Amino acid sequence: MNRHFEDARYYLKRAGKTATKGVKTELEPVRERFDELTGREEEPDPSRLDEIKADLREVQSKAEGEAREAIGDARKKLEEYRGKQSA
């Protein structure tokens, strides 16, 4: 292909991308207003910090449950041991 055509194709492609970005930038406030009026506001994705906090809460509740279970088992064993000692 002729070098001039290659250059022209490159610049047309670049101009198209730049024009697309410009149109999106100009229409962004209109889109936001439309979404606001129609009630289509997007829910924000949970941030990484929120995901970690949720994971930590889950781990904490699991650990608390296991700790209660272990304490209950220990109490049973102590009662059995004390029952054998007094007999």
Backbone as JSON Lines, residues from 0, in Angstrom:
{"i":0,"aa":"M","n":[0.85,-1.17,0.0],"ca":[0.0,0.0,0.0],"c":[0.9,1.23,0.0]}
{"i":1,"aa":"N","n":[0.48,2.22,-0.68],"ca":[1.23,3.46,-0.77],"c":[1.38,4.08,0.63]}
{"i":2,"aa":"R","n":[2.54,4.6,0.89],"ca":[2.85,5.18,2.2],"c":[1.85,6.29,2.57]}
{"i":3,"aa":"H","n":[1.41,7.05,1.59],"ca":[0.46,8.14,1.86],"c":[-0.88,7.6,2.35]}
{"i":4,"aa":"F","n":[-1.31,6.47,1.78],"ca":[-2.56,5.87,2.21],"c":[-2.43,5.3,3.62]}
{"i":5,"aa":"E","n":[-1.29,4.72,3.92],"ca":[-1.07,4.19,5.26],"c":[-1.12,5.32,6.29]}
{"i":6,"aa":"D","n":[-0.47,6.44,5.98],"ca":[-0.5,7.58,6.89],"c":[-1.92,8.12,7.04]}
{"i":7,"aa":"A","n":[-2.64,8.22,5.94],"ca":[-4.0,8.74,5.98],"c":[-4.9,7.84,6.82]}
{"i":8,"aa":"R","n":[-4.74,6.52,6.64],"ca":[-5.54,5.57,7.42],"c":[-5.24,5.71,8.91]}
{"i":9,"aa":"Y","n":[-3.97,5.85,9.26],"ca":[-3.56,6.02,10.65],"c":[-4.21,7.26,11.25]}
{"i":10,"aa":"Y","n":[-4.11,8.39,10.56],"ca":[-4.65,9.64,11.09],"c":[-6.18,9.63,11.15]}
{"i":11,"aa":"L","n":[-6.83,8.97,10.19],"ca":[-8.29,8.86,10.25],"c":[-8.73,8.02,11.46]}
{"i":12,"aa":"K","n":[-8.01,6.94,11.7],"ca":[-8.32,6.1,12.85],"c":[-8.12,6.88,14.14]}
{"i":13,"aa":"R","n":[-7.02,7.6,14.23],"ca":[-6.73,8.4,15.42],"c":[-7.77,9.51,15.6]}
{"i":14,"aa":"A","n":[-8.18,10.15,14.52],"ca":[-9.2,11.2,14.58],"c":[-10.54,10.62,15.05]}
{"i":15,"aa":"G","n":[-10.85,9.42,14.59],"ca":[-12.1,8.77,15.02],"c":[-12.1,8.49,16.52]}
{"i":16,"aa":"K","n":[-10.99,7.97,17.02],"ca":[-10.89,7.68,18.46],"c":[-10.98,8.97,19.27]}
{"i":17,"aa":"T","n":[-10.31,10.01,18.82],"ca":[-10.34,11.29,19.52],"c":[-11.74,11.88,19.5]}
{"i":18,"aa":"A","n":[-12.41,11.79,18.37],"ca":[-13.78,12.3,18.27],"c":[-14.72,11.52,19.19]}
{"i":19,"aa":"T","n":[-14.54,10.21,19.27],"ca":[-15.37,9.39,20.15],"c":[-15.18,9.81,21.6]}
{"i":20,"aa":"K","n":[-13.94,10.0,22.02],"ca":[-13.68,10.45,23.39],"c":[-14.31,11.81,23.66]}
{"i":21,"aa":"G","n":[-14.21,12.7,22.68],"ca":[-14.79,14.04,22.83],"c":[-16.3,14.0,22.98]}
{"i":22,"aa":"V","n":[-16.96,13.18,22.17],"ca":[-18.42,13.06,22.25],"c":[-18.83,12.48,23.59]}
{"i":23,"aa":"K","n":[-18.13,11.45,24.05],"ca":[-18.44,10.84,25.35],"c":[-18.28,11.86,26.47]}
{"i":24,"aa":"T","n":[-17.21,12.64,26.41],"ca":[-16.96,13.65,27.43],"c":[-18.06,14.71,27.44]}
{"i":25,"aa":"E","n":[-18.47,15.15,26.26],"ca":[-19.5,16.18,26.15],"c":[-20.87,15.66,26.6]}
{"i":26,"aa":"L","n":[-21.16,14.39,26.35],"ca":[-22.48,13.84,26.67],"c":[-22.56,13.25,28.07]}
{"i":27,"aa":"E","n":[-21.46,13.14,28.78],"ca":[-21.46,12.56,30.12],"c":[-22.44,13.26,31.07]}
{"i":28,"aa":"P","n":[-22.45,14.6,31.16],"ca":[-23.42,15.25,32.05],"c":[-24.87,14.96,31.66]}
{"i":29,"aa":"V","n":[-25.13,14.87,30.36],"ca":[-26.48,14.56,29.89],"c":[-26.87,13.15,30.32]}
{"i":30,"aa":"R","n":[-25.95,12.2,30.15],"ca":[-26.23,10.81,30.55],"c":[-26.46,10.72,32.06]}
{"i":31,"aa":"E","n":[-25.65,11.41,32.85],"ca":[-25.81,11.39,34.3],"c":[-27.17,11.97,34.71]}
{"i":32,"aa":"R","n":[-27.55,13.05,34.08],"ca":[-28.85,13.68,34.38],"c":[-29.98,12.75,33.99]}
{"i":33,"aa":"F","n":[-29.88,12.11,32.84],"ca":[-30.91,11.16,32.39],"c":[-31.03,10.01,33.39]}
{"i":34,"aa":"D","n":[-29.9,9.45,33.81],"ca":[-29.92,8.35,34.77],"c":[-30.54,8.79,36.09]}
{"i":35,"aa":"E","n":[-30.24,10.02,36.49],"ca":[-30.78,10.54,37.74],"c":[-32.3,10.68,37.65]}
{"i":36,"aa":"L","n":[-32.8,11.2,36.54],"ca":[-34.23,11.41,36.37],"c":[-35.01,10.11,36.22]}
{"i":37,"aa":"T","n":[-34.39,9.12,35.6],"ca":[-35.07,7.84,35.39],"c":[-34.82,6.85,36.5]}
{"i":38,"aa":"G","n":[-33.99,7.22,37.47],"ca":[-33.71,6.33,38.59],"c":[-32.78,5.19,38.26]}
{"i":39,"aa":"R","n":[-31.94,5.39,37.29],"ca":[-31.02,4.33,36.88],"c":[-29.61,4.56,37.41]}
{"i":40,"aa":"E","n":[-29.51,5.07,38.6],"ca":[-28.18,5.32,39.15],"c":[-27.49,3.98,39.39]}
{"i":41,"aa":"E","n":[-26.25,3.91,38.99],"ca":[-25.5,2.66,39.14],"c":[-25.07,2.48,40.58]}
{"i":42,"aa":"E","n":[-25.15,1.24,41.03],"ca":[-24.64,0.91,42.35],"c":[-23.13,0.82,42.25]}
{"i":43,"aa":"P","n":[-22.44,1.48,43.15],"ca":[-20.98,1.39,43.08],"c":[-20.51,-0.02,43.43]}
{"i":44,"aa":"D","n":[-19.5,-0.46,42.74],"ca":[-18.92,-1.76,43.04],"c":[-18.24,-1.68,44.4]}
{"i":45,"aa":"P","n":[-18.31,-2.78,45.15],"ca":[-17.63,-2.73,46.45],"c":[-16.13,-2.56,46.25]}
{"i":46,"aa":"S","n":[-15.57,-1.7,47.06],"ca":[-14.13,-1.47,46.94],"c":[-13.4,-2.67,47.53]}
{"i":47,"aa":"R","n":[-12.14,-2.73,47.27],"ca":[-11.32,-3.83,47.79],"c":[-11.35,-3.83,49.31]}
{"i":48,"aa":"L","n":[-11.34,-2.64,49.91],"ca":[-11.37,-2.53,51.36],"c":[-12.68,-3.08,51.91]}
{"i":49,"aa":"D","n":[-13.81,-2.8,51.26],"ca":[-15.1,-3.32,51.7],"c":[-15.13,-4.84,51.62]}
{"i":50,"aa":"E","n":[-14.54,-5.39,50.56],"ca":[-14.49,-6.84,50.42],"c":[-13.67,-7.47,51.54]}
{"i":51,"aa":"I","n":[-12.55,-6.85,51.87],"ca":[-11.69,-7.37,52.94],"c":[-12.41,-7.3,54.27]}
{"i":52,"aa":"K","n":[-13.1,-6.18,54.53],"ca":[-13.85,-6.04,55.78],"c":[-14.91,-7.13,55.9]}
{"i":53,"aa":"A","n":[-15.62,-7.39,54.81],"ca":[-16.65,-8.43,54.82],"c":[-16.03,-9.8,55.09]}
{"i":54,"aa":"D","n":[-14.89,-10.07,54.47],"ca":[-14.19,-11.34,54.71],"c":[-13.75,-11.46,56.17]}
{"i":55,"aa":"L","n":[-13.26,-10.36,56.73],"ca":[-12.82,-10.39,58.13],"c":[-13.99,-10.62,59.07]}
{"i":56,"aa":"R","n":[-15.15,-10.0,58.79],"ca":[-16.33,-10.23,59.62],"c":[-16.74,-11.7,59.58]}
{"i":57,"aa":"E","n":[-16.66,-12.3,58.4],"ca":[-17.01,-13.7,58.25],"c":[-16.05,-14.59,59.04]}
{"i":58,"aa":"V","n":[-14.77,-14.31,58.93],"ca":[-13.76,-15.09,59.66],"c":[-13.96,-14.92,61.16]}
{"i":59,"aa":"Q","n":[-14.26,-13.69,61.6],"ca":[-14.46,-13.42,63.02],"c":[-15.64,-14.22,63.57]}
{"i":60,"aa":"S","n":[-16.77,-14.21,62.85],"ca":[-17.94,-14.94,63.33],"c":[-17.67,-16.44,63.36]}
{"i":61,"aa":"K","n":[-16.94,-16.93,62.38],"ca":[-16.59,-18.35,62.35],"c":[-15.69,-18.7,63.53]}
{"i":62,"aa":"A","n":[-14.71,-17.84,63.81],"ca":[-13.8,-18.08,64.93],"c":[-14.55,-18.02,66.26]}
{"i":63,"aa":"E","n":[-15.49,-17.09,66.39],"ca":[-16.26,-16.99,67.63],"c":[-17.08,-18.26,67.84]}
{"i":64,"aa":"G","n":[-17.69,-18.77,66.77],"ca":[-18.46,-20.01,66.88],"c":[-17.59,-21.18,67.28]}
{"i":65,"aa":"E","n":[-16.42,-21.29,66.69],"ca":[-15.51,-22.38,67.04],"c":[-15.02,-22.24,68.48]}
{"i":66,"aa":"A","n":[-14.79,-21.01,68.91],"ca":[-14.33,-20.79,70.29],"c":[-15.42,-21.21,71.28]}
{"i":67,"aa":"R","n":[-16.66,-20.85,71.02],"ca":[-17.77,-21.24,71.91],"c":[-17.88,-22.77,71.98]}
{"i":68,"aa":"E","n":[-17.73,-23.4,70.84],"ca":[-17.8,-24.86,70.8],"c":[-16.67,-25.49,71.61]}
{"i":69,"aa":"A","n":[-15.47,-24.94,71.47],"ca":[-14.32,-25.47,72.21],"c":[-14.5,-25.25,73.7]}
{"i":70,"aa":"I","n":[-15.03,-24.12,74.1],"ca":[-15.26,-23.85,75.53],"c":[-16.31,-24.81,76.08]}
{"i":71,"aa":"G","n":[-17.36,-25.04,75.3],"ca":[-18.39,-26.0,75.72],"c":[-17.81,-27.39,75.91]}
{"i":72,"aa":"D","n":[-16.97,-27.83,74.98],"ca":[-16.34,-29.15,75.1],"c":[-15.43,-29.21,76.32]}
{"i":73,"aa":"A","n":[-14.69,-28.16,76.56],"ca":[-13.79,-28.12,77.71],"c":[-14.58,-28.19,79.02]}
{"i":74,"aa":"R","n":[-15.69,-27.5,79.09],"ca":[-16.53,-27.54,80.31],"c":[-17.06,-28.94,80.54]}
{"i":75,"aa":"K","n":[-17.52,-29.61,79.48],"ca":[-18.01,-30.98,79.63],"c":[-16.92,-31.9,80.17]}
{"i":76,"aa":"K","n":[-15.71,-31.77,79.61],"ca":[-14.6,-32.61,80.05],"c":[-14.25,-32.33,81.51]}
{"i":77,"aa":"L","n":[-14.28,-31.07,81.91],"ca":[-13.99,-30.72,83.3],"c":[-15.05,-31.3,84.23]}
{"i":78,"aa":"E","n":[-16.3,-31.23,83.85],"ca":[-17.37,-31.79,84.67],"c":[-17.21,-33.3,84.8]}
{"i":79,"aa":"E","n":[-16.87,-33.96,83.7],"ca":[-16.67,-35.41,83.73],"c":[-15.47,-35.75,84.64]}
{"i":80,"aa":"Y","n":[-14.41,-34.99,84.5],"ca":[-13.22,-35.22,85.31],"c":[-13.52,-35.01,86.8]}
{"i":81,"aa":"R","n":[-14.22,-33.93,87.12],"ca":[-14.57,-33.66,88.52],"c":[-15.52,-34.71,89.06]}
{"i":82,"aa":"G","n":[-16.42,-35.2,88.21],"ca":[-17.35,-36.25,88.63],"c":[-16.61,-37.54,88.98]}
{"i":83,"aa":"K","n":[-15.57,-37.84,88.22],"ca":[-14.77,-39.05,88.48],"c":[-13.95,-38.88,89.75]}
{"i":84,"aa":"Q","n":[-13.45,-37.69,90.02],"ca":[-12.6,-37.43,91.18],"c":[-13.4,-37.52,92.47]}
{"i":85,"aa":"S","n":[-14.63,-37.06,92.47],"ca":[-15.42,-37.07,93.71],"c":[-16.03,-38.43,93.98]}
{"i":86,"aa":"A","n":[-16.05,-39.31,93.03],"ca":[-16.65,-40.61,93.21],"c":[-15.77,-41.57,93.91]}
